Amino acid sequence: MNFSAKQLAQILEGTIEGNEDVSVNKLSKIEEGSEGSISFLANPKYVSFIYETKASIVIVGKDFVPEKPISSTLIKVENPYQSFAKLLEAYNSIKNNKVGIEQPSFISETAKVGENVYIGAFAYIGNKAEIGQNVKIYPHVYVGDGVIIKDNSVLYAGVKVYTECEVGKNCIIHSGTVIGSDGFGYSVENGKYIKVPQTGNVVIEDEVEIGGNACIDRATLGSTIIRKGVKIDNLVHIAHNVEIDENTAVAAQSGIAGSSKIGKNCQLGGQVGIAGHLSIADNVKIQAQSGIASNITTKGLSLQGSPALPIMNFKKSYVHFKNLPDIIAKKENK
């Protein structure tokens, strides 16, 4: 679709400098801009490209004053990055606006399917499953018996949602992710592992995004719970009966062991490991590759290391740790 500078300025609540009738039909980086594309300038490091870009329209800040002639039409806004993100969201909405049921696919006669949905080829919708309005289910998705997928959520190709799990409104689950596989629960009898049945489910609240190839295990009893607004990266494992509170972000390759509770607005860096049955307070930041082996009860702490320490303590300790070979050598030479 083509959009004029005038139309885009109205959407973004910006002002135009240049040709208001110029139209665009694609997005681009400013350094790779071509005719018919729209780009943005938010980082001062990229200012030089605005004088060279072939992009037809560039979104800039209200305070931007060009030092040389610019061939592009400018749309001046309060925050160029946020405005471009708004365009990206609109672009994705148009691009991914699939509707209809492709064949072959299987939908149980007892399932409830809302209006304006997309169900791709080879998808499976089980008995008594409930699919809300405007849901997008891409090819090869498995939705088990009794699963609930609420309005406006998107399950990309190959997602598996096991029996009786729930996915809230406006969620995005990327390819290969498994929701509701059995928790890692065993008892030991006569030297053998005996499986403990995992009879609970997974509850994912509204506006959660989960990356590709993540695994969220069902609870032994009750629910594994991912609260509203949580963001989970690729290749994350969340064990049975874990609870992650609102707006927490978990980066790639992290693992959270069974029954641990993570607070609100926490940030877990890549490859963080959290032992089982622990509690992490709100607003805690855990640096990449850190290991948490005990409860974190102080809100707002920033931690690093394995086992993790308050980050300033870790940095002070590391100064000495990295010098240990020199210290030992000096003592041996005395």
DRENDO-1510 file (C-alpha; in Angstrom, 1 decimal, always signed):
<recs>
REC; n; res; u; v; w
REC; 1; MET; +0.0; +0.0; +0.0 .
REC; 2; ASN; +1.1; +3.6; -0.7 .
REC; 3; PHE; +1.0; +6.3; +1.9 .
REC; 4; SER; +1.6; +10.0; +1.3 .
REC; 5; ALA; +3.7; +12.2; +3.6 .
REC; 6; LYS; +0.5; +14.1; +4.4 .
REC; 7; GLN; -1.3; +10.9; +5.6 .
REC; 8; LEU; +1.7; +9.7; +7.6 .
REC; 9; ALA; +2.1; +13.1; +9.3 .
REC; 10; GLN; -1.5; +12.9; +10.4 .
REC; 11; ILE; -1.0; +9.4; +11.8 .
REC; 12; LEU; +2.2; +10.5; +13.6 .
REC; 13; GLU; +1.0; +13.9; +14.6 .
REC; 14; GLY; +4.0; +15.5; +13.0 .
REC; 15; THR; +4.7; +18.5; +10.7 .
REC; 16; ILE; +6.0; +18.3; +7.1 .
REC; 17; GLU; +9.0; +19.9; +5.5 .
REC; 18; GLY; +9.0; +19.2; +1.8 .
REC; 19; ASN; +6.6; +17.6; -0.6 .
REC; 20; GLU; +3.5; +16.5; +1.3 .
REC; 21; ASP; +2.3; +14.5; -1.7 .
REC; 22; VAL; +5.3; +12.2; -2.0 .
REC; 23; SER; +4.3; +8.6; -1.3 .
REC; 24; VAL; +6.1; +5.5; +0.1 .
REC; 25; ASN; +5.3; +1.8; +0.2 .
REC; 26; LYS; +8.2; +0.3; +2.2 .
REC; 27; LEU; +10.4; +0.9; +5.3 .
REC; 28; SER; +14.2; +1.2; +5.3 .
REC; 29; LYS; +17.3; +2.0; +7.4 .
REC; 30; ILE; +18.4; +5.6; +6.7 .
REC; 31; GLU; +21.8; +4.4; +5.3 .
REC; 32; GLU; +20.0; +2.0; +2.9 .
REC; 33; GLY; +17.1; +4.2; +2.0 .
REC; 34; SER; +15.7; +4.0; -1.6 .
REC; 35; GLU; +13.1; +5.8; -3.5 .
REC; 36; GLY; +9.6; +5.0; -2.2 .
REC; 37; SER; +10.8; +4.2; +1.3 .
REC; 38; ILE; +10.4; +5.9; +4.6 .
REC; 39; SER; +13.2; +5.9; +7.3 .
REC; 40; PHE; +14.0; +7.7; +10.5 .
REC; 41; LEU; +16.8; +9.6; +12.2 .
REC; 42; ALA; +17.0; +9.2; +16.0 .
REC; 43; ASN; +20.7; +8.5; +16.7 .
REC; 44; PRO; +23.1; +11.5; +16.2 .
REC; 45; LYS; +25.7; +9.1; +14.9 .
REC; 46; TYR; +23.6; +8.7; +11.8 .
REC; 47; VAL; +23.1; +12.4; +11.0 .
REC; 48; SER; +25.5; +12.2; +8.0 .
REC; 49; PHE; +23.3; +9.7; +6.2 .
REC; 50; ILE; +20.3; +12.1; +6.0 .
REC; 51; TYR; +22.2; +14.2; +3.5 .
REC; 52; GLU; +22.9; +11.1; +1.3 .
REC; 53; THR; +19.8; +8.9; +1.8 .
REC; 54; LYS; +17.6; +8.1; -1.2 .
REC; 55; ALA; +14.6; +7.6; +1.2 .
REC; 56; SER; +11.6; +9.6; +0.0 .
REC; 57; ILE; +10.5; +10.4; +3.6 .
REC; 58; VAL; +12.6; +10.6; +6.8 .
REC; 59; ILE; +11.1; +11.0; +10.3 .
REC; 60; VAL; +13.2; +13.4; +12.4 .
REC; 61; GLY; +12.9; +15.1; +15.8 .
REC; 62; LYS; +11.2; +18.5; +16.1 .
REC; 63; ASP; +14.5; +20.2; +16.9 .
REC; 64; PHE; +16.4; +18.8; +13.9 .
REC; 65; VAL; +17.9; +21.6; +11.8 .
REC; 66; PRO; +19.7; +20.5; +8.6 .
REC; 67; GLU; +23.1; +21.9; +7.9 .
REC; 68; LYS; +23.0; +21.1; +4.2 .
REC; 69; PRO; +20.3; +20.5; +1.5 .
REC; 70; ILE; +18.2; +17.4; +1.9 .
REC; 71; SER; +16.3; +15.7; -0.9 .
REC; 72; SER; +14.0; +13.8; +1.3 .
REC; 73; THR; +10.7; +15.1; +2.7 .
REC; 74; LEU; +10.9; +15.4; +6.5 .
REC; 75; ILE; +8.2; +14.6; +9.0 .
REC; 76; LYS; +9.1; +16.3; +12.3 .
REC; 77; VAL; +7.8; +14.5; +15.5 .
REC; 78; GLU; +8.4; +14.5; +19.2 .
REC; 79; ASN; +10.2; +11.1; +19.3 .
REC; 80; PRO; +11.4; +9.7; +15.9 .
REC; 81; TYR; +12.2; +6.3; +17.3 .
REC; 82; GLN; +8.7; +5.8; +18.9 .
REC; 83; SER; +7.0; +7.2; +15.8 .
REC; 84; PHE; +8.9; +4.8; +13.5 .
REC; 85; ALA; +8.0; +1.9; +15.9 .
REC; 86; LYS; +4.4; +2.9; +15.5 .
REC; 87; LEU; +4.8; +2.6; +11.8 .
REC; 88; LEU; +6.4; -0.8; +12.1 .
REC; 89; GLU; +3.5; -2.0; +14.2 .
REC; 90; ALA; +1.0; -0.7; +11.6 .
REC; 91; TYR; +3.1; -2.3; +8.8 .
REC; 92; ASN; +3.2; -5.7; +10.6 .
REC; 93; SER; -0.6; -5.5; +11.3 .
REC; 94; ILE; -1.3; -5.0; +7.6 .
REC; 95; LYS; +1.3; -7.6; +6.4 .
REC; 96; ASN; +0.1; -10.3; +8.8 .
REC; 97; ASN; -3.6; -9.6; +8.5 .
REC; 98; LYS; -4.4; -13.2; +7.4 .
REC; 99; VAL; -8.0; -14.4; +7.8 .
REC; 100; GLY; -9.6; -17.7; +7.0 .
REC; 101; ILE; -9.2; -21.4; +7.6 .
REC; 102; GLU; -6.7; -23.2; +5.3 .
REC; 103; GLN; -6.9; -26.9; +4.4 .
REC; 104; PRO; -5.9; -29.4; +5.4 .
REC; 105; SER; -6.3; -28.5; +9.0 .
REC; 106; PHE; -8.3; -30.1; +11.8 .
REC; 107; ILE; -10.8; -28.3; +14.1 .
REC; 108; SER; -12.7; -30.5; +16.6 .
REC; 109; GLU; -16.5; -30.2; +16.3 .
REC; 110; THR; -16.6; -29.3; +20.0 .
REC; 111; ALA; -14.1; -26.5; +19.7 .
REC; 112; LYS; -15.3; -22.9; +19.7 .
REC; 113; VAL; -13.7; -20.6; +17.1 .
REC; 114; GLY; -14.2; -16.8; +17.1 .
REC; 115; GLU; -14.7; -14.4; +14.2 .
REC; 116; ASN; -12.0; -13.1; +11.9 .
REC; 117; VAL; -9.5; -15.8; +12.8 .
REC; 118; TYR; -6.7; -17.3; +10.7 .
REC; 119; ILE; -6.0; -21.0; +11.0 .
REC; 120; GLY; -3.1; -22.2; +8.8 .
REC; 121; ALA; -2.7; -25.5; +7.0 .
REC; 122; PHE; -1.9; -28.6; +9.1 .
REC; 123; ALA; -3.0; -26.8; +12.4 .
REC; 124; TYR; -4.8; -29.0; +14.9 .
REC; 125; ILE; -7.4; -27.6; +17.3 .
REC; 126; GLY; -8.5; -30.1; +20.0 .
REC; 127; ASN; -11.7; -31.0; +21.7 .
REC; 128; LYS; -13.4; -28.1; +23.6 .
REC; 129; ALA; -10.6; -25.7; +22.8 .
REC; 130; GLU; -11.6; -22.0; +22.7 .
REC; 131; ILE; -10.2; -19.7; +20.1 .
REC; 132; GLY; -11.0; -16.0; +20.5 .
REC; 133; GLN; -11.7; -13.2; +18.1 .
REC; 134; ASN; -8.9; -12.2; +15.6 .
REC; 135; VAL; -6.6; -14.9; +16.7 .
REC; 136; LYS; -3.8; -16.0; +14.2 .
REC; 137; ILE; -2.8; -19.6; +14.3 .
REC; 138; TYR; -0.1; -20.4; +11.8 .
REC; 139; PRO; +0.6; -23.7; +10.0 .
REC; 140; HIS; +1.6; -26.8; +12.1 .
REC; 141; VAL; +0.4; -25.3; +15.4 .
REC; 142; TYR; -1.0; -27.8; +17.9 .
REC; 143; VAL; -3.7; -26.6; +20.3 .
REC; 144; GLY; -4.6; -29.4; +22.7 .
REC; 145; ASP; -7.9; -30.3; +24.3 .
REC; 146; GLY; -9.5; -27.6; +26.5 .
REC; 147; VAL; -6.9; -25.0; +25.6 .
REC; 148; ILE; -8.1; -21.3; +25.7 .
REC; 149; ILE; -6.5; -18.8; +23.3 .
REC; 150; LYS; -8.0; -15.3; +23.9 .
REC; 151; ASP; -8.6; -12.4; +21.5 .
REC; 152; ASN; -5.9; -11.0; +19.2 .
REC; 153; SER; -3.2; -13.5; +20.1 .
REC; 154; VAL; -0.7; -14.9; +17.5 .
REC; 155; LEU; +0.8; -18.4; +17.5 .
REC; 156; TYR; +3.5; -18.7; +14.9 .
REC; 157; ALA; +4.3; -21.9; +12.9 .
REC; 158; GLY; +5.1; -25.0; +15.0 .
REC; 159; VAL; +3.9; -23.7; +18.4 .
REC; 160; LYS; +2.6; -26.5; +20.7 .
REC; 161; VAL; +0.1; -25.7; +23.4 .
REC; 162; TYR; -0.7; -28.8; +25.6 .
REC; 163; THR; -4.0; -29.7; +27.1 .
REC; 164; GLU; -5.9; -27.2; +29.3 .
REC; 165; CYS; -3.3; -24.4; +29.1 .
REC; 166; GLU; -4.5; -20.8; +28.7 .
REC; 167; VAL; -3.1; -17.9; +26.6 .
REC; 168; GLY; -4.4; -14.4; +27.2 .
REC; 169; LYS; -5.3; -11.5; +25.0 .
REC; 170; ASN; -2.8; -9.8; +22.6 .
REC; 171; CYS; -0.1; -12.4; +23.2 .
REC; 172; ILE; +2.6; -13.4; +20.7 .
REC; 173; ILE; +4.2; -16.9; +20.8 .
REC; 174; HIS; +7.0; -17.5; +18.3 .
REC; 175; SER; +7.8; -20.7; +16.3 .
REC; 176; GLY; +8.9; -23.9; +18.1 .
REC; 177; THR; +7.8; -22.9; +21.6 .
REC; 178; VAL; +6.1; -25.5; +23.8 .
REC; 179; ILE; +3.6; -24.5; +26.4 .
REC; 180; GLY; +2.5; -27.1; +29.0 .
REC; 181; SER; +5.0; -29.9; +28.5 .
REC; 182; ASP; +5.4; -32.0; +31.7 .
REC; 183; GLY; +7.3; -30.6; +34.6 .
REC; 184; PHE; +10.6; -32.4; +35.5 .
REC; 185; GLY; +9.1; -34.3; +38.4 .
REC; 186; TYR; +10.4; -37.7; +39.6 .
REC; 187; SER; +10.6; -39.7; +42.9 .
REC; 188; VAL; +13.4; -42.2; +43.4 .
REC; 189; GLU; +12.5; -45.7; +44.4 .
REC; 190; ASN; +15.0; -48.5; +44.7 .
REC; 191; GLY; +17.5; -46.5; +42.6 .
REC; 192; LYS; +15.0; -45.8; +39.8 .
REC; 193; TYR; +13.3; -42.6; +38.8 .
REC; 194; ILE; +9.5; -42.8; +39.0 .
REC; 195; LYS; +7.6; -40.2; +37.1 .
REC; 196; VAL; +5.3; -38.0; +39.2 .
REC; 197; PRO; +2.2; -37.1; +37.1 .
REC; 198; GLN; +2.0; -33.4; +36.1 .
REC; 199; THR; -1.7; -32.6; +36.4 .
REC; 200; GLY; -1.6; -28.8; +36.4 .
REC; 201; ASN; -1.4; -26.4; +33.5 .
REC; 202; VAL; +0.2; -23.1; +32.3 .
REC; 203; VAL; -1.6; -19.8; +32.5 .
REC; 204; ILE; -0.3; -17.0; +30.3 .
REC; 205; GLU; -1.9; -13.6; +31.0 .
REC; 206; ASP; -2.5; -10.7; +28.5 .
REC; 207; GLU; +0.2; -9.0; +26.4 .
REC; 208; VAL; +2.9; -11.6; +26.9 .
REC; 209; GLU; +5.5; -12.3; +24.2 .
REC; 210; ILE; +7.5; -15.5; +24.1 .
REC; 211; GLY; +10.4; -16.1; +21.7 .
REC; 212; GLY; +11.2; -19.1; +19.6 .
REC; 213; ASN; +11.9; -22.6; +21.0 .
REC; 214; ALA; +11.1; -21.6; +24.6 .
REC; 215; CYS; +9.6; -24.3; +27.0 .
REC; 216; ILE; +7.2; -23.5; +29.8 .
REC; 217; ASP; +6.3; -26.6; +31.8 .
REC; 218; ARG; +2.9; -27.4; +33.3 .
REC; 219; ALA; +2.5; -27.4; +37.0 .
REC; 220; THR; +2.5; -30.6; +39.1 .
REC; 221; LEU; -0.6; -29.2; +40.8 .
REC; 222; GLY; -2.2; -25.8; +40.1 .
REC; 223; SER; -0.6; -23.6; +37.5 .
REC; 224; THR; +2.7; -22.3; +36.1 .
REC; 225; ILE; +1.8; -18.6; +35.7 .
REC; 226; ILE; +3.2; -15.9; +33.4 .
REC; 227; ARG; +1.7; -12.6; +34.4 .
REC; 228; LYS; +0.6; -9.7; +32.2 .
REC; 229; GLY; +3.2; -7.9; +30.1 .
REC; 230; VAL; +6.0; -10.4; +30.6 .
REC; 231; LYS; +8.6; -10.7; +27.8 .
REC; 232; ILE; +10.5; -14.0; +27.3 .
REC; 233; ASP; +13.3; -14.4; +24.8 .
REC; 234; ASN; +14.3; -17.4; +22.7 .
REC; 235; LEU; +15.5; -20.7; +24.2 .
REC; 236; VAL; +14.3; -19.9; +27.7 .
REC; 237; HIS; +13.2; -22.8; +30.0 .
REC; 238; ILE; +10.6; -22.1; +32.7 .
REC; 239; ALA; +10.0; -25.1; +35.0 .
REC; 240; HIS; +6.8; -26.4; +36.7 .
REC; 241; ASN; +4.9; -24.1; +39.2 .
REC; 242; VAL; +7.1; -21.1; +38.5 .
REC; 243; GLU; +5.4; -17.7; +38.7 .
REC; 244; ILE; +6.7; -14.7; +36.8 .
REC; 245; ASP; +5.1; -11.4; +37.8 .
REC; 246; GLU; +4.0; -8.5; +35.6 .
REC; 247; ASN; +6.4; -6.8; +33.1 .
REC; 248; THR; +9.4; -8.9; +33.9 .
REC; 249; ALA; +11.8; -9.6; +31.0 .
REC; 250; VAL; +13.9; -12.8; +30.6 .
REC; 251; ALA; +16.7; -12.9; +28.1 .
REC; 252; ALA; +17.8; -15.9; +26.0 .
REC; 253; GLN; +19.0; -19.2; +27.4 .
REC; 254; SER; +17.9; -18.4; +30.9 .
REC; 255; GLY; +16.5; -21.2; +33.1 .
REC; 256; ILE; +14.2; -20.9; +36.1 .
REC; 257; ALA; +13.8; -24.0; +38.2 .
REC; 258; GLY; +10.6; -25.3; +39.7 .
REC; 259; SER; +8.4; -23.3; +42.1 .
REC; 260; SER; +10.5; -20.2; +42.0 .
REC; 261; LYS; +8.7; -16.8; +42.1 .
REC; 262; ILE; +10.0; -13.9; +40.2 .
REC; 263; GLY; +8.7; -10.4; +41.1 .
REC; 264; LYS; +7.4; -7.5; +39.0 .
REC; 265; ASN; +9.6; -5.5; +36.6 .
REC; 266; CYS; +12.6; -7.7; +37.0 .
REC; 267; GLN; +15.2; -8.1; +34.2 .
REC; 268; LEU; +17.1; -11.3; +33.8 .
REC; 269; GLY; +20.1; -11.2; +31.4 .
REC; 270; GLY; +21.1; -14.0; +29.0 .
REC; 271; GLN; +22.0; -17.4; +30.5 .
REC; 272; VAL; +20.8; -16.5; +34.0 .
REC; 273; GLY; +20.1; -19.6; +36.2 .
REC; 274; ILE; +17.7; -19.5; +39.1 .
REC; 275; ALA; +17.5; -22.5; +41.5 .
REC; 276; GLY; +14.2; -23.9; +42.6 .
REC; 277; HIS; +11.8; -22.7; +45.3 .
REC; 278; LEU; +13.3; -19.2; +45.5 .
REC; 279; SER; +11.7; -15.8; +45.6 .
REC; 280; ILE; +13.1; -12.8; +43.7 .
REC; 281; ALA; +11.9; -9.3; +44.8 .
REC; 282; ASP; +10.4; -6.7; +42.5 .
REC; 283; ASN; +12.7; -4.6; +40.2 .
REC; 284; VAL; +15.7; -6.8; +40.6 .
REC; 285; LYS; +18.2; -6.8; +37.7 .
REC; 286; ILE; +20.4; -10.0; +37.2 .
REC; 287; GLN; +23.3; -9.7; +34.9 .
REC; 288; ALA; +24.1; -12.2; +32.2 .
REC; 289; GLN; +25.4; -15.7; +33.2 .
REC; 290; SER; +24.7; -15.1; +36.9 .
REC; 291; GLY; +23.5; -17.9; +39.1 .
REC; 292; ILE; +20.9; -17.3; +41.9 .
REC; 293; ALA; +21.0; -19.8; +44.7 .
REC; 294; SER; +19.1; -18.0; +47.5 .
REC; 295; ASN; +16.2; -15.7; +48.0 .
REC; 296; ILE; +16.5; -12.0; +46.9 .
REC; 297; THR; +14.4; -10.0; +49.3 .
REC; 298; THR; +15.7; -6.5; +48.6 .
REC; 299; LYS; +13.8; -4.7; +45.9 .
REC; 300; GLY; +15.8; -3.0; +43.1 .
REC; 301; LEU; +19.1; -4.9; +43.6 .
REC; 302; SER; +21.4; -5.4; +40.7 .
REC; 303; LEU; +23.3; -8.7; +40.9 .
REC; 304; GLN; +26.2; -10.4; +39.1 .
REC; 305; GLY; +28.2; -13.5; +39.4 .
REC; 306; SER; +27.6; -17.2; +40.3 .
REC; 307; PRO; +26.6; -17.3; +43.1 .
REC; 308; ALA; +25.4; -13.8; +42.4 .
REC; 309; LEU; +26.6; -10.8; +44.5 .
REC; 310; PRO; +25.4; -7.2; +44.5 .
REC; 311; ILE; +27.0; -5.9; +41.4 .
REC; 312; MET; +29.4; -3.4; +43.0 .
REC; 313; ASN; +30.7; -6.2; +45.4 .
REC; 314; PHE; +31.2; -8.4; +42.4 .
REC; 315; LYS; +33.2; -5.8; +40.5 .
REC; 316; LYS; +35.4; -5.1; +43.6 .
REC; 317; SER; +35.9; -8.9; +44.1 .
REC; 318; TYR; +36.8; -9.4; +40.4 .
REC; 319; VAL; +39.5; -6.8; +40.6 .
REC; 320; HIS; +41.3; -9.0; +43.1 .
REC; 321; PHE; +40.3; -12.3; +41.5 .
REC; 322; LYS; +41.8; -11.4; +38.1 .
REC; 323; ASN; +45.1; -10.4; +39.9 .
REC; 324; LEU; +45.4; -13.7; +41.9 .
REC; 325; PRO; +48.1; -15.2; +39.6 .
REC; 326; ASP; +50.3; -12.1; +40.0 .
REC; 327; ILE; +49.7; -12.0; +43.8 .
REC; 328; ILE; +50.6; -15.7; +44.2 .
REC; 329; ALA; +53.7; -15.3; +42.0 .
REC; 330; LYS; +54.9; -12.4; +44.1 .
REC; 331; LYS; +54.4; -14.4; +47.3 .
REC; 332; GLU; +56.2; -17.5; +45.9 .
REC; 333; ASN; +59.2; -15.3; +44.9 .
REC; 334; LYS; +59.7; -13.8; +48.3 .
</recs>
